[in-house]
Amino acid sequence: MKTKLILVEGLPGSGKSTTAKLIHEILTGNNVEAKLYLEGNLDHPADYEGVAYFTEKEFKELLEESGSLGKVFQDWVSVKRGRHLLPYMKIKNELGNGFPDELFTAISKKDVYELPLEQNIAVITERWEEFAQQAEAEEKVYVFECCFIQNPLTVGMIKYGASDEVTIDYVKKLAKAVKTLNPVLVYVNQDDIDKSFRKAVAERPDDWFNGFVHYYTSQGYGLKHGLVGLDGTIDVLKARQELEQSILAHLPITPIILNNSQFEFDKHRGNLKVKILAEL
């Protein structure tokens, strides 16, 4: 069966983005039509990035409270199984200051990834199922960075402190949804999490670091274990890696595990090329 989906996973700072870009480069360089979606892409076909969830009643209330923007929201909203899904980040990017900060903040609290875990699992799983149906009929390979394991684990373990069993089951649901695409899972491994994450911190803006530490230590697993600051965040990442290894062992997808601890670009690209071309 032809592979139509390549999933790239690993901890922050492991080299996921570089790996996903290299895979896309390898595919297109071998005349394979491919589409790359990196973390944060608002047009992601299998995830909801920057999308708010409203019930019918809640959306009607939003329209009543939004004045002239109500018409804009009506034009942008999509309705699936009674769920009103509003891509508020896209709207903000288009309207800029025309989208008041107070209203934007209120809507962002309804983000799909702010839903109770059970609802989030249902909405995201359905999204992956819809994507698989669409992709099955296409002659291209999709390359996704980090949304397959990282997102479920982030909302399950990191945000809600869910049990390992719940988080593993979440990812297994997504694996079942894309089974017909014969997915390939590339996991980028790091031997020294402390070193690789501190490297990422040094390379990224302070706002990213502060937001990351707050998210990882102020709720869920971090809060439950009393972890704080950079050291506490690294402890959470170590626990996350253990859970990710367990997830890999439970999936019906045999992963390609690549060690990128030395960040040797040419060697990493060479290893990737051999592994990816063998899957085509």
Secondary structure, 3 states (H helix, E strand, C coil): CCCCEEEEEECCCCCHHHHHHHHHHHHHHCCCCEEEECCCCCCCCCCCCCCEEECHHHHHHHHHHCCCHHHHHHHHCEEECCEEEECHHHHHHHHHHHCCHHHHHHHHCCEHHHCCHHHHHHHHHHHHHHHHHHHHCCCCEEEEECCCCHHHHHHHHHHCCCCHHHHHHHHHHHHHHCHHHCCEEEEEECCCHHHHHHHHHHHCCHHHHHHHHHHHHCCHHHHHCCCCHHHHHHHHHHHHHHHHHHHHHHCCCCCEEEECCCCCHHHHHHHHHHHHHHHC
